């Protein structure tokens, strides 16, 4: 899955295991500013390839909007994302969320 607009597609290429973590983290942060759910869908598709550090930053991108939270909850329910990737404090926050 790639993001639709060309600048986002260019940044998305930096979220790759061969890139240094600092570059991947910067790319995730940059793409999280795209106001729709495409970054969330992309990250879910790449989840197993992401390092724990990048996964941790990726979780932050989900917690921005209700639609992104719903995608995260779906990924947790399906087993695509493991609950251990979320951490205790964020798990508590998610337990308080209603699924959209």
C-alpha positions in Angstrom: 0.0 0.0 0.0 1.4 3.4 -0.9 0.2 6.8 0.0 -1.6 8.6 -2.8 0.2 11.9 -3.1 3.7 12.0 -4.6 5.5 13.7 -1.7 4.0 11.2 0.7 5.1 8.3 -1.5 8.6 9.7 -1.5 8.7 9.9 2.3 7.2 6.5 2.6 10.2 4.9 0.9 12.3 5.8 4.0 10.2 3.5 6.2 12.3 0.4 5.3 14.5 -1.9 7.4 17.6 -0.9 5.5 17.2 2.7 6.5 18.7 4.0 9.8 16.1 4.1 12.6 16.4 7.9 12.9 15.4 8.2 9.2 12.5 5.8 9.6 11.3 7.7 12.7 11.4 11.0 10.9 9.5 9.6 8.0 6.8 8.2 10.3 6.5 11.5 12.1 6.3 13.4 8.8 3.6 11.1 7.3 1.6 11.2 10.5 0.7 14.8 9.6 -1.2 13.6 6.5 -4.8 14.2 7.7 -6.3 10.9 6.6 -5.8 7.2 7.4 -3.4 6.3 4.6 -0.4 6.3 6.9 -2.2 4.0 9.4 -3.1 1.6 6.6 0.5 1.7 5.3 2.0 1.1 8.8 -0.3 -1.8 9.5 0.8 -3.4 6.2 4.5 -2.9 7.1 4.2 -3.7 10.8 6.1 -7.0 10.8 9.0 -5.3 9.1 9.2 -2.4 11.5 11.7 -2.4 14.4 10.3 -2.1 17.9 11.5 1.6 18.0 9.7 2.4 14.8 6.6 0.5 15.9 6.5 2.5 19.1 6.5 5.8 17.1 4.0 4.3 14.7 1.6 3.7 17.5 1.6 7.4 18.3 0.4 8.1 14.8 -2.7 6.0 15.4 -3.7 7.9 18.6 -4.4 11.1 16.7 -7.9 10.6 15.4 -10.8 8.3 16.1 -10.6 6.7 12.6 -6.9 5.9 13.2 -7.7 4.5 16.6 -10.3 2.3 15.0 -7.8 0.9 12.6 -5.4 0.2 15.4 -8.0 -1.6 17.4 -8.9 -3.7 14.3 -5.2 -4.6 13.8 -5.0 -5.6 17.5 -8.1 -7.7 17.2 -6.9 -9.4 14.1 -3.4 -10.1 15.5 -1.6 -8.0 13.0 -0.3 -5.8 15.8 0.6 -7.4 19.1 -0.8 -5.8 22.3 2.8 -5.8 23.7 3.6 -3.2 21.0 1.2 -0.7 22.5 2.5 -0.4 26.1 0.6 -0.2 29.3 -0.4 3.5 29.4 -1.6 3.5 25.8 -3.5 0.3 26.4 -5.4 2.0 29.2 -6.2 4.9 26.9 -7.4 2.5 24.2 -9.6 0.5 26.7 -11.4 3.8 27.3 -12.1 4.3 23.6 -15.3 3.3 21.9 -14.9 1.5 18.6 -16.3 3.6 15.7 
